[in-house]
């Protein structure tokens, strides 16, 4: 197996050029890892995180075990600095690793082995650490740190701003291919995620990742709409569905539910316009509309009547 794809590499092998940032929002306690590289599937290798515990970025000559092992140490009470020091001390190949660890208290530590391919280095700042190897210039990690510190956006977008700053400073000497963003909450189950997005292979992975963050935000509103439907608050649900569609107007899924919500809220003409457009794009939406019960969507019956679609819902039988 190629040493850079081995789960536990024991030889130096070829290096990946990667830049990443680990960070924490001091107001919410959420923690994040963002990364870009010219290598396929970086999200399956570099970012690790656990709610209420910490986040890790393991790169250069990757040993993915640094991720779960560092989280185990943090969960046991170790600081980011202590966890990283222990892992590198136990690693005979620490000289070709680059790793950053951030704990739930905001402690952060980074290691750039002397054998990492230039340009390589890291920068520590308030609630974050930025690191990079095999870069086009030695300005990348400092630019990332400054970009994160200067951003006033939400944590996911601050991470994206930092990565964009790294790219503007030169980025990976080979170009770009994949990117990933992981955000975990200040508390929750081990599997809890706020954002977990990957771009596996794309000519502009950071632009695509930013698009996906926007779509993710839209689906958060749609999810809230679903929750409100379950509670029987259809008026409030309608507002959430419409807000979701407005954030992602190219999504047929979100446009469909927004259309139904508008029909139900009294804006029938606009709602039916959306539904017709969605059905014209893909006929399966008409079939779905025929199956919806009043519990699924109170406006479904009125929408079917207006659009001339037969009722195939269970309640019709």
LINQUITA-V362506 format. One record per residue. RES is the residue in three letters. OMEGA is omega in degrees with one decimal (999 if undefined). NEAR is the number of other C-alpha atoms within 8 Angstrom. Layout:
RES_OMEGA_NEAR + RES_OMEGA_NEAR
//
This chain:
UNK_178.8_4 + UNK_-174.0_6 + UNK_-179.2_11 + UNK_175.6_11 + UNK_175.5_8 + UNK_179.1_9 + UNK_179.8_7 + UNK_-175.7_7 + UNK_-178.5_12 + UNK_177.3_6 + UNK_-174.0_6 + UNK_177.4_10 + UNK_177.2_8 + UNK_-177.7_7 + UNK_169.9_11 + UNK_171.8_13 + UNK_-172.8_14 + UNK_168.0_15 + UNK_-172.9_16 + UNK_174.8_13 + UNK_169.3_17 + UNK_-173.6_17 + UNK_-179.6_12 + UNK_172.6_14 + UNK_-175.9_10 + UNK_-179.3_8 + UNK_-176.9_4 + UNK_-175.4_7 + UNK_177.1_10 + UNK_-178.1_13 + UNK_-172.4_17 + UNK_168.9_17 + UNK_172.8_19 + UNK_-174.8_15 + UNK_169.6_16 + UNK_179.5_16 + UNK_166.4_15 + UNK_178.2_13 + UNK_-178.8_9 + UNK_167.8_8 + UNK_179.7_12 + UNK_-179.4_14 + UNK_178.0_14 + UNK_-174.5_6 + UNK_-167.0_10 + UNK_-170.5_14 + UNK_176.0_17 + UNK_178.4_11 + UNK_177.3_16 + UNK_-179.0_12 + UNK_176.9_17 + UNK_-176.1_10 + UNK_-179.3_12 + UNK_177.5_14 + UNK_-176.0_16 + UNK_168.4_18 + UNK_179.0_15 + UNK_-171.2_16 + UNK_-170.2_13 + UNK_174.7_13 + UNK_-162.7_15 + UNK_163.7_13 + UNK_-174.0_12 + UNK_179.3_11 + UNK_176.2_8 + UNK_-179.5_11 + UNK_-178.8_14 + UNK_-179.6_9 + UNK_177.3_9 + UNK_178.8_13 + UNK_175.9_14 + UNK_-179.4_8 + UNK_178.5_10 + UNK_179.4_14 + UNK_179.3_8 + UNK_175.2_6 + UNK_178.8_6 + UNK_172.5_9 + UNK_176.9_9 + UNK_-178.5_13 + UNK_-179.1_11 + UNK_-179.5_8 + UNK_-179.0_13 + UNK_179.4_15 + UNK_-179.7_8 + UNK_-178.1_8 + UNK_-179.1_11 + UNK_178.9_9 + UNK_-178.2_8 + UNK_-173.1_6 + UNK_179.7_7 + UNK_-178.9_7 + UNK_-179.2_9 + UNK_-178.9_10 + UNK_179.2_10 + UNK_176.7_13 + UNK_166.1_17 + UNK_-172.0_18 + UNK_171.4_14 + UNK_-179.6_16 + UNK_175.5_17 + UNK_-177.9_18 + UNK_-173.9_13 + UNK_177.1_12 + UNK_-179.2_4 + UNK_175.3_10 + UNK_-179.0_11 + UNK_-179.6_14 + UNK_179.4_12 + UNK_179.6_14 + UNK_171.9_10 + UNK_-178.3_14 + UNK_-178.0_10 + UNK_178.7_6 + UNK_177.4_7 + UNK_-174.4_16 + UNK_178.4_8 + UNK_-4.6_8 + UNK_-177.0_11 + UNK_177.2_13 + UNK_179.1_10 + UNK_178.6_13 + UNK_177.1_10 + UNK_176.6_11 + UNK_179.0_8 + UNK_175.8_5 + UNK_177.6_12 + UNK_171.1_14 + UNK_178.4_17 + UNK_-175.5_16 + UNK_-177.0_17 + UNK_175.1_16 + UNK_-177.1_17 + UNK_-177.1_15 + UNK_176.7_16 + UNK_177.6_10 + UNK_178.5_10 + UNK_179.1_10 + UNK_-168.3_9 + UNK_-173.4_15 + UNK_176.0_15 + UNK_177.8_10 + UNK_177.8_12 + UNK_-179.9_16 + UNK_179.4_15 + UNK_179.4_9 + UNK_177.7_13 + UNK_-177.3_11 + UNK_-176.2_8 + UNK_-175.4_6 + UNK_177.1_8 + UNK_-177.4_5 + UNK_172.4_7 + UNK_-175.7_6 + UNK_178.9_10 + UNK_-178.6_12 + UNK_171.9_9 + UNK_176.3_13 + UNK_179.0_14 + UNK_177.8_11 + UNK_178.5_12 + UNK_179.2_15 + UNK_176.1_17 + UNK_178.4_10 + UNK_176.4_12 + UNK_177.6_15 + UNK_179.6_10 + UNK_179.2_7 + UNK_177.6_10 + UNK_178.6_12 + UNK_178.7_13 + UNK_-177.3_16 + UNK_-178.5_10 + UNK_-175.2_7 + UNK_-173.4_8 + UNK_179.9_13 + UNK_-176.9_15 + UNK_-179.2_18 + UNK_-179.9_17 + UNK_177.5_16 + UNK_177.6_16 + UNK_176.8_15 + UNK_179.6_14 + UNK_-177.9_15 + UNK_-179.9_14 + UNK_179.8_12 + UNK_178.7_6 + UNK_177.3_9 + UNK_-177.8_6 + UNK_-175.9_6 + UNK_-177.5_7 + UNK_179.3_10 + UNK_168.7_10 + UNK_175.8_8 + UNK_175.3_11 + UNK_-171.9_9 + UNK_179.0_10 + UNK_168.5_11 + UNK_-170.0_13 + UNK_-175.0_12 + UNK_-173.4_9 + UNK_179.0_10 + UNK_178.4_6 + UNK_-172.5_8 + UNK_-179.4_15 + UNK_176.2_11 + UNK_178.5_7 + UNK_178.3_10 + UNK_177.9_14 + UNK_177.0_10 + UNK_-179.4_8 + UNK_176.0_9 + UNK_176.7_11 + UNK_177.9_10 + UNK_176.0_10 + UNK_179.6_9 + UNK_179.0_10 + UNK_-179.1_13 + UNK_172.5_10 + UNK_177.5_9 + UNK_177.9_12 + UNK_177.1_12 + UNK_176.0_8 + UNK_175.7_10 + UNK_177.5_14 + UNK_179.9_9 + UNK_-178.6_9 + UNK_174.5_12 + UNK_178.7_12 + UNK_178.4_7 + UNK_179.0_6 + UNK_-179.5_6 + UNK_-172.4_9 + UNK_178.9_9 + UNK_178.0_8 + UNK_178.1_9 + UNK_-179.9_15 + UNK_179.8_14 + UNK_179.2_10 + UNK_179.3_12 + UNK_179.5_15 + UNK_178.5_14 + UNK_178.2_10 + UNK_-179.7_16 + UNK_-179.1_13 + UNK_176.5_7 + UNK_-176.8_10 + UNK_-173.9_11 + UNK_177.9_9 + UNK_-178.1_5 + UNK_176.6_8 + UNK_179.4_8 + UNK_-176.2_6 + UNK_178.1_14 + UNK_178.9_15 + UNK_-176.9_12 + UNK_174.9_10 + UNK_178.1_15 + UNK_176.9_15 + UNK_179.8_15 + UNK_179.2_15 + UNK_175.7_14 + UNK_-178.4_16 + UNK_-178.4_12 + UNK_176.1_9 + UNK_177.8_6 + UNK_-169.3_9 + UNK_-177.0_10 + UNK_-179.4_7 + UNK_179.1_10 + UNK_179.8_14 + UNK_175.6_14 + UNK_177.9_9 + UNK_-178.0_12 + UNK_177.9_12 + UNK_-179.1_9 + UNK_179.9_8 + UNK_-178.7_12 + UNK_177.3_11 + UNK_-180.0_7 + UNK_-178.9_6 + UNK_-173.0_7 + UNK_179.6_8 + UNK_179.3_7 + UNK_175.7_10 + UNK_177.7_9 + UNK_177.5_8 + UNK_180.0_8 + UNK_-179.3_10 + UNK_-175.2_13 + UNK_-172.8_10 + UNK_176.8_12 + UNK_174.6_12 + UNK_177.6_9 + UNK_177.5_6 + UNK_-176.7_7 + UNK_-177.0_10 + UNK_-177.4_10 + UNK_-175.0_11 + UNK_-178.0_13 + UNK_179.2_10 + UNK_179.1_8 + UNK_178.0_11 + UNK_-179.4_13 + UNK_-177.2_9 + UNK_-176.5_8 + UNK_179.2_8 + UNK_-179.3_6 + UNK_-178.3_10 + UNK_178.3_7 + UNK_177.2_9 + UNK_-178.6_9 + UNK_178.6_10 + UNK_-177.6_7 + UNK_-179.1_5 + UNK_-178.2_6 + UNK_999_5
//
